[in-house]
Amino acid sequence: FSGTVIRATRSSTRASTGSPESLYGASDETYERMCGVKHGFEKVSRALELLTAAGIRPLVTTTIVKDNRADLEAMSAFADSFGLVLRATDEIVNSVRGTDTDADAVRIPSPSRS
């Protein structure tokens, strides 16, 4: 979640309204499993508090994969608690940034992809 770089003492006017912010799960456990980041959800929560308090309404997005599928309802409720809408997709491709995630291994099977 790129909003985690927001600090309470910094002006958040540089962030643009509607900028996409990725949400990977609805718990610290999911964040650690998916991203290897401890307290990731806690950091995301704080970032959204700071952004929305500054009047910035980010577009919250997620890609649903096997590791966060069970969190979808909770992620939607989390975004809603800030008055935001969660935009979710299950479209996933192999990373071009050099990560080692295999898209086929994490993708949720769909009849349309058979």
N, C-alpha and C positions, 0 to 999 in steps of 0.2 A: 504494500500500500504506500504509494509515494507520498501521501499526506503525513506520514510519520515523521517527516523532516520538519514539519511545522513546530515552532517553539512558541510557548506562551509569551515570551518577551519580544518576539519579532513581529513586525507588521506583516499581516497576512494579505495585504492588499495586492501583493505581487501575484498571488494565485488567482487564476481566472475562474469566474463562475462557469459551471458546466464542465470543468476539466474532469476527465475520467479518472477515477480512483479504483484500483482493483481490490476486491475483497476475496480472500481465499478460504474463509471458513467463519464459523460462529463461535469458536473457542480457541483458547491458547493451545489446546491439544491438537486441533486440526492444523493450526498454523505451524506448529513444530513438525508435525508429520509431513505436511506439504512443502514447507519452505525451509525447515531446519532452523526456524527463528523462535527462540523462547520469548514468551510474553507478547507474541505478535498481535494477537487479538486485542490485548490490553492497549498496545501502542496505537492500533487502528481506532479503537474507541476514543482515546484521548485526542487523536488527530481530528476525528470528525467533530468532537466537542469544540475544539478550537476553530475549525473552519466554519461550522454553522453559527457559532457565537459571533464570528466576524461578519456574518451575513453572506458567507460563501456557500453555495449549494452545489457540491460536486456531484457528478454523475457516477453512481456506484455500480461497478460492473463485476461480474464473476464468470468464470468458465467452470461449468459443472463437470467434474471428473469423478472417478471411483472414490477417491479419498475425501471428497467434500460433499458428495451427493446427499448424505444424511443430514447435512447442515442447511440445505436449501431453504426450508421453511423458516428456520431460525435466522438465517442471513437476511431474508426478506423482512422479517419482523424487526431486526436490528436496524436496517436502513429506514424502515417506516418510523421507528422511534425518533429519528432525526428529521422526519418529514421528507425523506428522500425515497426514491424508487430504485429498487435493485433491478438492473438489466442483466439477465442471465442468458448464457448460450452454452450449448454442448459441442460446438464446433471447435476442434483442436487440431493443430498441425505440429509437426516437429519444430522445435525452437531453432531460430537462426542466430541466437545469441550465444551458442556454445554450451548450453546446458545439456545434461545427459538424459533428460526425460524422453522416453519413447512414447510418442503420442498414442500409438496403438495399445500400449500397455495400460495407459491411464484412461483412455476413452471409454465412455459408457456405451455398450453395444446398442445399436439401433437397427430396427428392421430396414430402414431406408438406406443403410450403409452396407447391406449384405451383398 
